[in-house]
């Protein structure tokens, strides 16, 4: 999946990570005796309740080499810095 296929949203203390991807593959040409079509569809969605002391401005997400990393900071950790 690419970063365009994945969505990260925060709504009322709930972090939602979702994504979908479709793939269409064809072999052969129209008019030939054998023509194969294959379609696949992948979709996922996960929701996480965040603690009340979460700083919504400090949430970040990145996708590298097929691995999605979401970082969530709480207000107490920022005060200690």
Steps between C-alpha positions, in 0.01 A plus 500: 500500500605858447438804718211597269324173591514558879301752708568602861228704672441631851142564611387563859786309663491204260781436253383319186746337258344370179595420146399326183664390181371336186694325229392406148705265285437385143677249279441462131332734256135541409411269211742224602363163605650530849462818696539508878394776740572503872390754760591522866382741768649560843346714772575548870394727785612520864391742774693584816369695800764747613556605863371841606851639546583451129616806309308489167741752344799267555362192318708403196494213252746380238516209258841356410567173320142381562509570876263761644629673814262718702646704787272634772636730772331574829501837672694372803798390285518842333511678838798286607705606193 
